[in-house]
Amino acid sequence: RKVVIVGGVAGGMSAATRLRRLDEHAEIVVFERSWYVSFANCGLPYHVGGVIEDRQALLLQTPESLGRRFGIDVRVGHEVVSIDRAAKLVSVRNLNTDRVTTESYDTLILSPGASPFVPDLPGKERALTLRNIADVDEMVAAVARKPHTAVVIGGGFIGVELAENLQLRGIDVTILELSDQILPPLDPEMAAYVAQELVEHGIDVVTGTEATVIGEHTVTLATGEEIPADLVVMSIGVRPDSHLAKDAGLEVNSRGGIVVDEFQRTSDPAIFAVGDAAEKRDALTGDAAMVPLAQTANRHGRLVADVIVGRPTSSKPVLGTAIVGVFGLMAASVGWNEKRLRAAGRRYRAIHAHPGSHAGYYPGSETLHLKLLVDADTDEILGAQAIGKDGADKRIDVIATAMRGGLKGADLADLELAYAPQFGSAKDPINMLGFIDD
Ligand code: FAD
């Protein structure tokens, strides 16, 4: 069996290595258009700030190490440019020589990821984006030129991480966000805690207005105001890199996501798609959703390998569990937020609690801001958000686990969670959420 994989990072490489573990004879070829595979995308912002000082630490594997350890044929600097589904061939351009050759496959896995979206603004050429090692090199070089000011356009996860890291380099940073709050997965009253943390660390947060022009040393807002910007970063979201699939006639949804079934099979049974380019199945409704997160990319890469070798497996929909750190403050969420529930006309109950992260009498307890959303009729857990300097990650992970297990809101009262005063409370914040009924 010969499996060809497009994209050698999160989803693609998870599929490749799992496949090798399950089938020692499969021929596995991975094409990666950049010069690196298996790099730590999620670590990139922290290299910009110098938190991860060593660039080499971002490079988890090399084509050679993957070849030696897993017998996987990894070709970097190779871009797959088209798919001939009838002949089961891909055309591949060697970016060193510009030569195009073909490679046959029995099964093809697409994990091409998503590209940062750059709107058509005057001056957009000056805006930096962050997706891969070449981008991080460019950003690190820009920071080395000692800019005094930076504007980060877009207050999502990557924007907020980059704002922190640029500020760590002594740059005056402004985050510019079109909507009236940063971090869209959170509800406004929860995002406000994060905005406050940013402001307390000297970062300007400007919401509810858009950039109209990127000038030589400024960004102009719709209001006419000009913000100093020696450096401009664009982080307003990503778009699936699905043109290859589309050109090959595979079904693609209205947001550009490659349509797949629950086992990640595209509209062509010999082709699978995973990761940011593939559509996901929402855990609450079963509807198609786009969720560009590393865990799902890795999970689905693994799943595809199981399916290819015929191993019995099951597929779970996506909750969208996510977390971001801002100067030591954690902001985590899972499932749907209140904005989305309201827009969908769903009947829900919102439960807010502000307990200590552990017993108040033990030093170092920090306030946790928790929000739980449950169905008003069935008590099904629909989503949760947690903000705090300590223990927000743990609480969201517990709720994500409860959601996966089908527990109801009231069941949280009965969860038996580890307790000693430095770690929690005899009535853990999670239990408290389960105590609160209407
Ligand atoms: P990628 O990992 O992006 O890999 C796709 C690869 O395919 C790319 O290297 C691309 O060069 C290659 N490719 C595309 N087209 C072709 C072609 N035609 N031929 C050959 N190769 C091709 N997620 C989290 O859950 N937590 C985080 O903290 C987090 N932080 C992030 C921080 C940053 C800065 C970024 C950019 C992303 C972050 N993510 C995070 C998201 C996470 O990295 C992605 O969800 C995940 O990498 C998606 O995996 P993928 O395999 O779909 O795409």
Residues whose N, C-alpha, C, O or C-beta is under 5 A from the ligand:
A	BS01	FAD	V6 G7 G8 V9 A10 G11 G12 F31 E32 R33 S34 N41 C42 L44 P45 H78 E79 V80 S111 P112 G113 A114 L130 R131 I158 V274 G275 D276 A277 P292 L293 A294 Q295 A297 I323
